[in-house]
Structure formats: C-alpha cells, structure tokens
C-alpha cells in the first residue's frame, strides 16, 4: 500500500452520521470511504464532473500557478471556518 498522508477535514453532523452509517454497513473504515470518494472525484472523467466542480478545480489550478501572494495571506484558518461555504 502507498504511504499515507494524514489530512484533517471538517464535515457537518449530518454528513458525519451518513459516513458512519455507510462505513458500518460496508464493514470498512470511514477513512476508506473518504479515500475512495476522493479518488473517484479526482480521477473522474471531465464529462462526469459537474460544471461547478470543474470551475472550482480551474480556479484552484490558476491560484496555484500564480504562486504565493506578495504580502502573504490575508486570512486565517479560523476565519475560513466562520463562514458557511456550502451556500
């Protein structure tokens, strides 16, 4: 198996319960469910991805290509969690 890298994510309570239920019903870890879902999303055919997913990926690639911001970042990790990004 490939070397694993630890990632930490935040999900809402509804998704947490759904993830727990799905993992239990399949007899696998929640981490495995998340890895498999990410693998499908990242390696999905462009024709399968939604237009909003493609826009987000394009914006992320453009931002990564632009390099670091001149004055450093203007946000904190905590400020990102103050906003509901699901809107």
Secondary structure, DSSP 8 states (H G I E B T S, - for coil): ------------HHHHHHHHHHHHHHTS-HHHHHHHHHHHHHT--TTTS-HHHHHHHHHHHHHHHH-S-TT--S--HHHHHTS-TT-
